[in-house]
Structure formats: structure tokens, C-alpha cells
Amino acid sequence: MIPFPISEQSPVAFGGPLPSETDVVVVGGGVIGVCTALYLARKGRRVVLLEKGRIAGEQSSRNWGWIRQQGRDPDELPIMVEANRLWTELASQTNVDIGLKRSGVTYLAESEKELQVYADWLPHATAQGVDTILLDRAGLKARFPELAKGGYAGAITTPSDMRAEPWVAVPALAGIAVREGAVIVEGCAARKLDLEAGRITGVFTEAGRIACSDVVVAGGAWSSLFLRAHGVSIPQLSVRASVGATEPVHLPHQGAAGAGKFSFRTRADGGASLAAGGFHELFVGPDAFRALPKFRAQLMADPFGTRFLPAAPKGYPDAWGTKRQWDGDEVSPFEGIRVLNPKPNAGKLRKVAVEVEKLFPEVGPIRYRAMWAGMIDTMPDVVPVVDRVDAIPGLTVGTGMSGHGFGIGPGMGRVLADLVCGDAPGHDLRRFRLSRFSDGSAMELGPAL
């Protein structure tokens, strides 16, 4: 097995230096943080992005690489439609081939009941002008005969959906941001906010203090830990999801597709990325107990989609021994693990390969050349927090993308930049408000797929 392409040992590509002051500090160098920094720079703001490890080292490089409009929560969908367009624009603005292909995404229905769920979502796509198509059994056979061999009841497919290579794409976007004036500093953890009279005046980092008036927290799996240290509580958990990259294999279907037991997409290197559909694993820690009441609706809707593990490895955001409070001049938990590199569930991935072999027996045995896992920052209602924090003027949060972040990254980054600048974001963000976890609102799962 070859190692994952981004690690703590990877050379620093964005080294700063750290200025003494700026307008905005972005905490976190995943796709959301990088895109936020890019669009802030385009709005003329001085912006510094701080990444404790490497750009896209965690979930932003470890995801499936799908850029999908299909199946989105209706409140996410308009932002995702924008992101779909922005990906095409941004791909033309970098000198790197990010593997962007408009090859479509298809969900296979294993029953008529599941096909009806897809049919119920279809009007949301129609309302946003997305080219999603519902296929019955005969329609699936006519359009995708290679997939119809699985005996499925039908499918839903979106031809305009895309794919890209995440560990190439996000650093390439960071390159655009730097060329347009953003400062990115890898290997530099943001330790704590510097507050005066409750308002942000700077950020304490491991390399010293940087003065600023605005901060965007886009720290993925680490966001809840950072925010809780400042009295901001969000019921965010992190779940482990495993992915495997195969040796070169010619799958009869050249797009991205998924069913109950597998998901796949073809890759630029001639192989495929395989993953287990809706399966993920939760390390039970202090935040899991705190957030359990908020997650009840999600657990009842999908009681078998999560496997529970007794404790996270040492130093993980919700590990039992992870420090919850520290001062700005102290070493923070963010310096303990520069890049989260969870051990993948190899047994589950081998089962996924078997399922794909059943669908495409003509390809022969599927062999992996790499396996990895990432920690997905997820919320009880499976939509993110994208909001200003009223209790701390100058603080904006963009986290909890719930496995949807890579594709929607450019759209969410543009929205977050507008929030920081006090400009109209152009989308209804009420569903993503921070106060939904404290104002008595019920946790409503949207009709997302």
C-alpha cells in the first residue's frame, strides 16, 4: 500500500511569514477555509489563513472527490449550484490539472420504495434548474446498461455533476488565493482568540500574536474544540470514513455512482475510489455524550449507519484525554496532531470491492493500491453552521459540512467572505444559523439523499 499523499512529513508549500496584523484570520486550511480566504482577498481584505498542519491534509483531501448537486439538502442546493459553476471557473485559473470532469453522479435504487424517495427529491432539483433525471428500471437499462445488470429498481442521475482529485484541487485553490494576495501559513496553529471587552482584537498562534478584527473558524473536525474554549458550544461530532484507491481498473461505468453497499468514482490515474455508501464510525468521547440529545433524530432515521467505537486515539479532538482549556501562550491540542490520519477500516473496504466485483464481474479481482480514512465533521441535522457569532463580535463560523464540504467549498467560501464583510450573501442561510441549537428548534433532517 502506498501512503496517503499529504502528511505531516509533506514539505511546507505555504510558509508565510506570519504578519503582525491583518484584517481577517481564517483558522483552518481545508477547502472551506481556503475558499473563504480566496474570496476575502478578492474583496480587497487583508487575510491570513492559519493551518496547523498542511493545506487539505485532513478531510478536504480524503473525501470521495464528488462535486455533486444531486441529493443535497434543499437549503444547500442553491449554494451548491453556484459552487458547481465556480469550480469550472477556478479550474481554469490554476496552472494545475485538478482532474475536474463533468462525468455525472448516479444513485441506484434497490427497491421501489427507495426510488420513490428519489422521486420526492426531484422537485428540488427542478426548482434550481439542475438537470437531474429519474430513471425507472427500463430507463436505467436504456441509459446505463452496465449498471442495470445489478437488478436495480431504477436510479436518479445528474449529468452536470462533476468529480476532481481532492488532494490536488484544494492546494491548487490555495495557490490562486496566494497569487491574489492572501497569506497562508502552514505548520502554524491558531491557539486562541485574543478578546478585549468581548470583541476580537487578535489571534494567539504558536508563532506569536497577530492583530485582527475578524476571525473565521473553518477548522473541520477541530472547530468544536476551538470554539468551546471560548464559550461557544456547537453539537459537532467527527466520524471516521474510509476510502480506498484501486490499481488501474476499467470500470464499465465511467462516472460516479453509489448504492446501498458501495460508492465509486473513476480516477485520473486509471483506478477508482471506492467507499462504503452511508457507513461511518464514531469514536465515543465527551462531546458525543453532550451532543446525544441533538443527534437523536439522525440516529432514529439511520440507526445502522454508524458503528460506535469506545474511544478515540490519543490527541484526537474528542479523545477523553484531550485538553479543553488552555491559554494563548500555552501549547494547544492543535499542535499535538498536525494532520489527523485515522487508520482505515480495511475489512469494510474489502467488502466494498467484492460488491463492485459483483456488479462488474468482467473486470476481475479489484486490488487496492492505497487505503485511508478521514474524520468528517458532522452536525445533528446534517447541514453546517454558517453564521456570525453574536456573543463574540468579529467571529464567523463555517463548519460541520457533514461530508458535503469538498463539492460546495467554493460556494460556501464566497458566502462566508460576504458574511465577514457585512455584504448580502445572496442565499437564505437561516437553516445554517448557530442559534438553532439553543433556541428550542427541533433538529429537522432535510430531504437530502
Secondary structure, DSSP 4 states (H G I P E B T S, - for coil): -PPPS--TTSPPS-B-PPPSB-SEEEE--SHHHHHHHHHHHHTT--EEEEESS-TT-SHHHHS--EE--TT--TTTHHHHHHHHHHHHHHHTTSSS----B---EEEEESSHHHHHHHHHHHHHHHHTT---EEEEHHHHHHH-HHHHTT--SEEEEETT-EE--HHHHHHHHHHHHHHTT-EEEET--EEEEEEETTEEEEEEETTEEEE-SEEEE--GGGHHHHHHTTT-----EEEEEEEEEESS---S--SEEE-SS-EEEE-TTS-EEEE-TT-EEEE--HHHHHHHHHHHHHHHHSTTSEEEES-PPTTSTT-TT------TTSPPGGGT-SS--PPP-HHHHHHHHHHHHHH-GGG----EEEEEEEEEEE-TTSS-EEEE-TTSTTEEEEE--TT-HHHHHHHHHHHHHHHHHT---SS--GGG-GGGGTS----PPPS--
